[in-house]
Amino acid sequence: MGAAMVDRRWVLGAGLAAAVGAARAAAARARPRPFDPRDLDGTWDLGSYTDLQRPAGLPLVLSPEQAEAYEAPLRKMQGMKPSAPGEVGQAEAEFNDRGSGLMRVAGQARSSTIVDPPDGRLPFRPAARALAANPATAAARGELDNPETQNGPTQCLASVLAGAPMLGAPDANLIQILSVPGQVAILAEKYHDVRIVRLDPRLKPGADPPGWLGSSVGRWEGASLVVETAGFHAGAINRGQGLVVSPATHVVERFTRAGADEIAYAFTVQDPDLWTRPWRGEMTLRRAKGRLFEYACHEGNYSLPGILAGARREEREARAVAER
């Protein structure tokens, strides 16, 4: 009888200890875990209605009323403006995914990624301004007859998301950051490009052979990862949104955790061949709600042949008129 009582008490005590341990573990899981300020790993979202350059007449920081007035007409197409007269209607025909509103930086609604120059515009040198022309302008100048003159996105070679600096796009705005000893990898959803940032003080940015993404070297300054990138592919590369990089481009990025679900992202771009002065931008990387998927770019398979076929037809029609 006594032995049986001891056994029952032991069993009851063990069961109680297990229940208490399980409750403590559940409570620990429920509590927000403190984040490591130097931990940038995860999947992050750059999508927003905010473009690189500022629309005329707007301040950098918008009031709640100004932000709502800007966002409201864009919600129908997930942040895209309607196509201009004469355009093919790409904004209306495709799936857009630019988040739910303007970029918020430190709680402020921003009308442009550029914070300096004060007007929020790219400080192009006059001779370089044509390099950032949009397709409609290029068509007006008759520059759509050569595959080598098409911008990076049309050739599936360079996007605003991959490389430095990183910018949001109409779709596929996720990046994944993975840190391993001595390196940080940044995978862009769009074109699935991977940028390797080497954390080696002996290395210099741009020391590798030129590439579409350049070469990146990083270091920690306190809780901020500072990345320098140079050594871009020969020739001027138009990555969209007016962003152009060249072999003379030098980019400094700063990644700083701003909370459990945000990274403050700031960058400075210099290129004496393209710009009259350095320019700076700021964004917030938000923790993504979904997974990163493959982005298979087919512009070079479909859009580019169609563009060139149109140019050849215009040439035939011009010859026919001349021969009459």
Buried (B, 14 or more C-beta within 10 A) or exposed (E): EEEEEEEEEEEEEEEEEEEEEEEEEEEEEEEEEEEEEBEBEBBBBBBBBBBBBBEEEBEBBBEEEBBEEBBEEBEEBBBBEEBEEEBEEEBEEEEBBBBEBBBBBEEBBBBBBBBBBEEBBBBBBEEBEEBBBBBEEBBEEEBBBEBEEBBBBBBBBBBBBBBBBBBBBBBBBBBBBBBEEEBBBBBBBBBBBEBBBBBEEEBEBBEBEBEBBBBBBBBEEEEBBBBBBBBBBEEBBBBBBBBBBBBBBBBBBBBBBBEEBBBBBBBBBBBEEBBEEBBBBBBBBBEBEEEBEEBEBEBBEEBBEEBBEEBEEEEEEEEEEEEE
